[in-house]
């Protein structure tokens, strides 16, 4: 989600996709093995690849071309590339308005930039891709909530 914007996520979604539809798409990725920089359902994905794949299904293409990024691509808090890119393509929400189908961005270490994301599911759950486990649905625990840095909604979704 870094680099020059292509603007796809500012356009309307295909055929009236809903928040439940977003969750359904995200759940269809569950079981996909973890693979850094990948975005192929059933083959391999990382957390950003999951979002890229959902965008392809919802909007017909990815929001922008993603350049190569190393595992530690964003370690300084001043380098908020993920949040900056997300704010170009999705609608920012206050934490208290978070709902199923929204994009949650996390800061994994204090003082580091946000560099992990997942999709919120009703009932305080989270779908995300994690090294060693692949794409999974887990409780949105207090530990995850403390790490939340931003919440975004897909544009054009009801």
LOSE-945382 format. One record per residue: residue number from 1; residue in one letter; x, y, z of N, C-alpha, C, CB in turn. Coordinates in steps of 0.02 Angstrom, whole numbers, always signed. Each point is the difference from the previous one (the first is absolute). Glycine has a CB too. Example, Ala and Ser with C-alpha at 12.3 -4.5 7.8 and 13.67 -1.06 7.14 Angstrom:
2
(r 1 A (+660 -284 +390) (-45 +59 +0) (+45 +60 +0) (-95 -59 +62))
(r 2 S (+77 +112 -98) (+42 +59 +3) (-39 +55 +37) (+59 -32 -108))
***
This chain:
158
(r 1 X (+41 -58 +0) (-41 +58 +0) (+43 +62 +0) (-89 -62 +59))
(r 2 X (+153 +54 -71) (+44 +57 -3) (+12 +17 -73) (+55 -30 +110))
(r 3 X (-32 +90 -123) (+14 +19 -69) (-55 +44 -27) (+63 -106 -17))
(r 4 X (-67 +112 -48) (-46 +46 -31) (-70 -29 -4) (+94 +48 -65))
(r 5 X (-144 -9 +82) (-69 -23 +2) (-30 -8 -69) (-13 +56 +110))
(r 6 X (-26 -109 -119) (-37 -12 -62) (-73 +21 +7) (+79 -94 -28))
(r 7 X (-102 +104 +89) (-66 +26 +11) (-57 -49 -4) (+44 +102 -42))
(r 8 X (-33 -167 +36) (-54 -46 -10) (-48 -3 +58) (+75 -66 -71))
(r 9 X (-51 +71 +132) (-45 -7 +57) (-43 +62 +11) (+83 -75 +51))
(r 10 X (-72 +127 -88) (-44 +58 +6) (-61 -9 -46) (+98 +73 +28))
(r 11 X (-96 -124 -70) (-56 -14 -44) (-49 -47 +35) (+73 +16 -101))
(r 12 X (-132 -22 +75) (-51 -42 +30) (+17 -74 -3) (-83 +85 -30))
(r 13 X (+56 -121 +77) (+9 -72 +3) (-43 -33 -54) (+25 +5 +123))
(r 14 X (-6 -66 -141) (-40 -39 -48) (-65 -22 +33) (+106 -38 -58))
(r 15 X (-159 +39 +22) (-64 -30 +17) (-17 +0 +74) (+16 -69 -98))
(r 16 X (-19 +127 +127) (-25 +9 +69) (+30 -48 +51) (-104 +41 -51))
(r 17 X (+168 -39 +59) (+33 -40 +52) (-17 +32 +67) (+94 -35 -79))
(r 18 X (-108 -6 +128) (-16 +24 +67) (+58 -16 +48) (-124 -15 -22))
(r 19 X (+118 +39 +84) (+49 -18 +52) (+2 -75 +9) (-19 +110 +58))
(r 20 X (-39 -143 -58) (-2 -73 +5) (+34 -32 -60) (-107 +7 +66))
(r 21 X (+100 +24 -124) (+34 -25 -59) (+76 +4 +7) (-98 +36 -69))
(r 22 X (+122 +19 +98) (+72 +8 +13) (+24 -56 +46) (-7 +126 -16))
(r 23 X (-32 -138 +70) (+18 -53 +47) (+1 -68 -35) (-49 +67 +95))
(r 24 X (+0 -79 -138) (-3 -63 -37) (+61 -9 -45) (-124 +6 +3))
(r 25 X (+144 +48 -36) (+60 -3 -42) (+61 -15 +43) (-52 +81 -83))
(r 26 X (+58 -45 +139) (+58 -10 +45) (+1 -73 +25) (-4 +122 +35))
(r 27 X (-55 -147 -16) (-3 -70 +25) (+20 -50 -55) (-90 +35 +81))
(r 28 X (+78 -18 -144) (+19 -46 -53) (+76 -7 -6) (-105 +31 -61))
(r 29 X (+143 +13 +93) (+73 -3 +0) (+26 -42 +58) (+3 +112 -55))
(r 30 X (-45 -128 +105) (+22 -38 +58) (+29 -67 -23) (-86 +56 +73))
(r 31 X (+144 -73 -45) (+35 -61 -19) (+54 +12 -52) (-103 -62 +25))
(r 32 X (+104 +121 -55) (+53 +17 -47) (+66 +5 +39) (-81 +62 -77))
(r 33 X (+133 -98 +56) (+63 +3 +37) (+31 +70 -1) (+19 -121 -28))
(r 34 X (+21 +135 +79) (+36 +64 +3) (+58 -2 -50) (-33 +17 +122))
(r 35 X (+39 +35 -161) (+58 +9 -43) (+11 +75 -8) (-20 -111 -62))
(r 36 X (+78 +134 +85) (+16 +71 -3) (-7 +27 -71) (+78 -14 +97))
(r 37 X (-113 +69 -105) (-13 +36 -62) (-46 -34 -49) (+110 +47 +15))
(r 38 X (-139 -104 +4) (-45 -35 -46) (-71 +24 +9) (+75 -100 +3))
(r 39 X (-116 +87 -53) (-71 +19 +2) (-40 -46 -46) (+31 +120 +24))
(r 40 X (-27 -185 -10) (-34 -50 -41) (-41 -46 +46) (+92 +4 -89))
(r 41 X (-157 +3 +86) (-44 -40 +43) (+14 -74 -8) (-88 +90 -8))
(r 42 X (+96 -125 +64) (+13 -71 -1) (+72 -19 -12) (-114 -13 -39))
(r 43 X (+154 +61 +17) (+70 -13 -17) (+47 +32 +51) (-30 -6 -121))
(r 44 X (+22 +71 +133) (+42 +34 +48) (-18 +74 +5) (+91 -81 -24))
(r 45 X (-87 +108 +85) (-14 +70 +11) (+33 +25 +64) (-110 -13 -61))
(r 46 X (+121 +77 +64) (+16 +33 +63) (-59 +46 +16) (+128 -5 -19))
(r 47 X (-124 +45 +72) (-58 +41 +19) (-18 +50 -55) (+33 -14 +121))
(r 48 X (+16 +46 -151) (-14 +47 -53) (-28 -36 -62) (+91 +75 +43))
(r 49 X (-66 -134 -56) (-25 -40 -56) (-73 -17 +8) (+114 -46 -16))
(r 50 X (-136 +33 +78) (-70 -13 +14) (-42 +60 -20) (+31 -77 +95))
(r 51 X (-11 +137 -75) (-36 +60 -18) (+1 +11 -76) (+28 +50 +111))
(r 52 X (+29 -61 -142) (+5 +7 -73) (-49 -47 -34) (+121 +33 +10))
(r 53 X (-125 -95 +13) (-45 -49 -30) (-73 +19 +9) (+84 -87 +21))
(r 54 X (-101 +113 +38) (-69 +22 +11) (-16 +58 -46) (+6 -37 +121))
(r 55 X (+40 +85 -129) (-11 +55 -47) (-11 -24 -71) (+71 +72 +73))
(r 56 X (-33 -122 -94) (-10 -27 -68) (-70 -27 -8) (+122 -29 -7))
(r 57 X (-148 -6 +58) (-67 -29 -5) (-54 +54 +4) (+43 -105 +51))
(r 58 X (-32 +156 -10) (-50 +52 +9) (+1 +52 -55) (+9 -18 +122))
(r 59 X (+50 +42 -141) (+6 +56 -47) (+25 -20 -70) (+22 +71 +98))
(r 60 X (+0 -132 -106) (+24 -22 -65) (+75 +8 -11) (-111 +30 -42))
(r 61 X (+144 +4 +89) (+73 +6 -3) (+25 +26 +68) (-4 +22 -125))
(r 62 X (+69 -22 +132) (+30 +23 +62) (+2 +76 +2) (+69 -104 +7))
(r 63 X (-66 +133 +54) (+0 +73 +5) (+60 +33 -33) (-63 -12 +105))
(r 64 X (+121 -20 -101) (+60 +27 -30) (+52 -54 -6) (-25 +114 +47))
(r 65 X (+75 -102 -87) (+56 -47 -7) (+40 +0 +65) (+5 +19 -127))
(r 66 X (+11 -77 +151) (+37 -6 +63) (+73 -17 -16) (-105 -38 +61))
(r 67 X (+151 +81 -40) (+70 -15 -12) (+25 -55 +47) (+18 +119 -38))
(r 68 X (+41 -145 +25) (+31 -49 +45) (+5 +30 +70) (+65 -51 -96))
(r 69 X (-80 +11 +147) (+8 +23 +69) (+30 -57 +41) (-98 +81 -10))
(r 70 X (+152 -66 +46) (+31 -52 +42) (-43 -13 +62) (+115 +34 -42))
(r 71 X (-99 -87 +79) (-37 -16 +61) (-4 +60 +47) (+36 -119 -11))
(r 72 X (+18 +155 +18) (+3 +57 +46) (-8 +66 -38) (+74 -66 +77))
(r 73 X (-118 +68 -127) (-6 +56 -46) (-17 +66 +34) (-34 -80 -85))
(r 74 X (+7 +80 +143) (-20 +63 +29) (+10 -4 +76) (-84 +20 -93))
(r 75 X (+143 -4 +115) (+15 -9 +70) (-2 +65 +40) (+68 -97 -32))
(r 76 X (-60 +154 +1) (-1 +64 +36) (-71 +27 +2) (+119 +24 -35))
(r 77 X (-141 -1 +92) (-68 +26 +7) (-13 +58 -48) (+1 -35 +119))
(r 78 X (+52 +71 -137) (-9 +56 -46) (-16 -22 -71) (+78 +66 +71))
(r 79 X (-67 -130 -86) (-13 -27 -67) (-66 -40 +1) (+124 -6 -24))
(r 80 X (-179 +42 +22) (-66 -32 +3) (-28 -14 -70) (-21 +58 +109))
(r 81 X (+60 -93 -150) (-18 -12 -70) (-67 -37 -7) (+121 -3 -27))
(r 82 X (-134 -46 +70) (-61 -39 -5) (-62 +44 +14) (+64 -103 +33))
(r 83 X (-61 +141 +21) (-57 +43 +17) (-9 +55 -52) (+20 -23 +122))
(r 84 X (+35 +52 -146) (-4 +52 -50) (-32 -26 -64) (+102 +54 +49))
(r 85 X (-80 -112 -72) (-29 -29 -61) (-73 -18 +10) (+113 -45 -32))
(r 86 X (-130 +15 +89) (-69 -18 +13) (-46 +61 +0) (+40 -98 +67))
(r 87 X (-15 +154 -41) (-41 +60 +3) (-13 +29 -70) (+47 +24 +113))
(r 88 X (-8 -43 -162) (-12 +22 -69) (-55 -40 -34) (+120 +34 -7))
(r 89 X (-132 -95 +30) (-45 -46 -36) (-63 -20 +39) (+100 -41 -57))
(r 90 X (-99 +52 +122) (-55 -21 +43) (-22 +58 +44) (+42 -120 -2))
(r 91 X (-101 +114 +31) (-26 +52 +45) (+24 -13 +71) (-101 +16 -74))
(r 92 X (+130 +35 +105) (+22 -5 +70) (-60 +1 +46) (+109 +57 -29))
(r 93 X (-109 -100 +79) (-54 -3 +49) (+28 +9 +70) (-65 -76 -76))
(r 94 X (+25 +105 +121) (+19 +1 +70) (-4 -72 +27) (-43 +120 +15))
(r 95 X (+85 -137 +32) (+2 -68 +27) (-69 -23 +23) (+118 +19 +35))
(r 96 X (-156 +25 -3) (-65 -20 +27) (-52 -15 -54) (+25 +70 +99))
(r 97 X (-11 -53 -163) (-46 -16 -55) (+21 -63 -37) (-24 +121 -11))
(r 98 X (+76 -154 +33) (+24 -61 -33) (-55 -52 -2) (+117 +24 +39))
(r 99 X (-123 -56 -96) (-50 -53 -8) (+25 -55 -45) (-90 +83 +17))
(r 100 X (+51 -135 -24) (+18 -55 -43) (+15 +22 -71) (-69 -75 +71))
(r 101 X (+122 +50 -99) (+20 +17 -68) (+48 +58 -4) (-109 -42 -36))
(r 102 X (+124 +74 +92) (+47 +56 -1) (+72 -25 +3) (-85 +72 +57))
(r 103 X (+131 -30 -79) (+71 -14 -1) (+31 +26 +64) (+5 +5 -127))
(r 104 X (+29 -49 +164) (+33 +20 +62) (+75 -1 -11) (-95 -46 +70))
(r 105 X (+128 +100 -51) (+73 +4 -7) (+31 +2 +69) (-10 +62 -111))
(r 106 X (+63 -102 +119) (+31 -10 +65) (+73 +21 +2) (-79 -94 +19))
(r 107 X (+99 +119 +38) (+70 +14 +16) (+24 -58 +44) (-15 +129 -8))
(r 108 X (+61 -169 -16) (+21 -60 +36) (+47 +13 +58) (-15 -60 -106))
(r 109 X (+52 +115 +102) (+47 +18 +54) (-8 +74 +15) (+82 -91 -33))
(r 110 X (-78 +108 +97) (-2 +70 +20) (+58 +37 -32) (-55 -30 +110))
(r 111 X (+42 +87 -138) (+52 +40 -32) (+14 -19 -73) (+48 +14 +111))
(r 112 X (-79 -68 -134) (+9 -21 -70) (-59 +23 -42) (+68 -101 +37))
(r 113 X (-60 +102 -101) (-55 +17 -45) (-50 -56 -2) (+77 +71 -70))
(r 114 X (-138 -55 +53) (-52 -51 -10) (+18 -40 -61) (-89 +73 +54))
(r 115 X (+89 -139 -47) (+19 -41 -58) (-36 -67 -3) (+110 +54 +5))
(r 116 X (-169 -58 +25) (-41 -60 -5) (-72 +21 -7) (+82 -67 +70))
(r 117 X (-121 +26 -105) (-71 +17 -9) (-42 -63 -4) (+32 +105 -59))
(r 118 X (-95 -95 +69) (-48 -54 -5) (-70 +28 -12) (+71 -71 +76))
(r 119 X (-119 +26 -81) (-69 +19 -12) (-42 -16 +62) (+13 -21 -125))
(r 120 X (-50 +71 +149) (-43 -10 +58) (-59 -43 -19) (+35 +111 +47))
(r 121 X (-55 -154 +0) (-58 -43 -7) (-45 +13 +60) (+66 -90 -66))
(r 122 X (-132 +88 +54) (-46 +9 +57) (+17 -49 +55) (-90 +40 -78))
(r 123 X (+71 -22 +139) (+13 -44 +56) (+72 +5 +25) (-87 -75 -44))
(r 124 X (+119 +133 +33) (+68 +11 +24) (+49 -52 -26) (-48 +52 +101))
(r 125 X (+49 -60 -167) (+46 -47 -32) (+40 +37 -53) (-79 -97 +23))
(r 126 X (+132 +65 -46) (+48 +29 -47) (+23 -54 -49) (+37 +85 +86))
(r 127 X (-36 -68 -150) (+30 -43 -51) (+64 +34 -23) (-113 -47 -38))
(r 128 X (+168 +9 +42) (+65 +28 -22) (+46 -57 -19) (-15 +101 +73))
(r 129 X (+70 -84 -106) (+50 -49 -20) (+60 +8 +46) (-39 +0 -121))
(r 130 X (+60 -56 +151) (+52 +0 +50) (+53 -52 -19) (-82 +38 +89))
(r 131 X (+145 -18 -83) (+55 -46 -13) (-9 -62 +45) (+78 +96 -32))
(r 132 X (-65 -154 +6) (-7 -66 +32) (-71 -27 +0) (+95 +31 +71))
(r 133 X (-146 +13 -75) (-69 -24 +4) (-39 +11 -65) (+4 +23 +121))
(r 134 X (+17 +23 -162) (-37 +16 -61) (-58 +46 +15) (+33 -109 -49))
(r 135 X (-83 +107 +7) (-59 +42 +8) (-48 -34 +48) (+14 +49 -117))
(r 136 X (-29 -14 +172) (-41 -29 +53) (-51 +51 +26) (+96 -75 +33))
(r 137 X (-148 +49 +0) (-47 +41 +36) (+10 -12 +74) (-84 -3 -95))
(r 138 X (+95 +56 +133) (+16 -5 +71) (-41 +51 +39) (+117 -40 -27))
(r 139 X (-121 +33 +93) (-33 +52 +40) (+38 +66 -5) (-43 -88 +79))
(r 140 X (+6 +143 -81) (+31 +66 +2) (+10 +15 +74) (-54 +41 -110))
(r 141 X (+107 -70 +137) (+13 +2 +72) (+21 +71 +22) (+34 -121 -4))
(r 142 X (-31 +129 +69) (+23 +64 +28) (+71 +16 -23) (-74 -18 +100))
(r 143 X (+116 -34 -106) (+69 +11 -24) (+0 +29 -71) (+40 -95 +73))
(r 144 X (-83 +69 -117) (-6 +28 -67) (-29 +70 +2) (-14 -116 -47))
(r 145 X (-37 +127 +87) (-31 +66 +5) (+49 +54 +22) (-109 -56 +26))
(r 146 X (+153 +39 +21) (+51 +48 +23) (+47 +19 -56) (-8 -48 +115))
(r 147 X (+18 +5 -163) (+47 +13 -55) (-33 +35 -60) (+63 -101 +37))
(r 148 X (-129 +109 -36) (-35 +32 -56) (+24 +72 -8) (-100 -73 +18))
(r 149 X (+118 +90 -79) (+24 +68 -16) (-48 +39 -43) (+115 -43 +9))
(r 150 X (-155 +8 -48) (-46 +33 -45) (-55 -48 -22) (+92 +77 -40))
(r 151 X (-149 -49 +22) (-56 -38 -26) (-22 +34 -65) (-38 -39 +117))
(r 152 X (+27 -2 -168) (-22 +25 -65) (-59 -41 -25) (+117 +40 -26))
(r 153 X (-161 -7 -12) (-56 -34 -32) (+11 +0 -75) (-79 +35 +93))
(r 154 X (+59 -89 -125) (+1 -3 -73) (-48 +52 -27) (+30 -124 +1))
(r 155 X (-10 +160 -52) (-44 +50 -30) (-52 -34 -43) (+93 +85 +1))
(r 156 X (-154 -59 +2) (-53 -27 -42) (-34 -62 +29) (+60 +47 -96))
(r 157 X (-44 -64 +158) (-28 -60 +31) (-55 +22 +48) (+110 -63 -10))
(r 158 X (-164 +27 +11) (-57 +17 +44) (+1 -45 +61) (-68 +38 -98))
***
